[in-house]
Amino acid sequence: MKSILLVCTLAAICAGSLLAQNSTLPPLPPDGFVTLQQIVNDFATAQDAAMQKYNGIRVLVYGRVGDVTQSGDADGDPLTVFMQLPNQTTPDVKAVFGADDMPKNNSVDPHDTKVDVFHRNWEGNLTKEHAFIVEGQTTGIRGTFDNFVAGDIVLKNCHKLQTGVLMKKLAEHGIPTE
């Protein structure tokens, strides 16, 4: 009987400890919206609790693009975008875009500052070009939290929100858009 009581007491202490650890971080809203500042703070101050909070969750991170590179991962994903706080390089959000998550006919700038999307007519002539994502731009990227590795908060299967959708989300969360 004492051993059962001891086991129950230890279980309650452990559960209380985990609850206290998780309660130190603000919960995610149902749509998974989080600012870059918030997710970076979560991992910088309470890494274990942040791992539990974001584990397998599809989040929408709003923040500044620090670097744009062609991905070199083993899965063959074509693009990696690093979202970074100004004057702070780690932790940062590493958003990995798969081929299906990118606009077609794109090209990463050789200086790793932007990704351009090209539009061509039926004859193959270039008719329009626009930037898909640019270093220094503030944007929203939705992806599934995958891991926290070497100071990178890794999101997989990412896509960039269109401007209209992003503006609506920012308004819903009380973030000024001017």
Helices and strands as residue ranges (DSSP letters): H 2-23, E 33-35, H 36-45, H 47-54, E 58-70, E 79-83, E 92-97, G 99-101, E 106-108, E 114-120, E 126-134, E 138-149, E 152-160, H 163-172
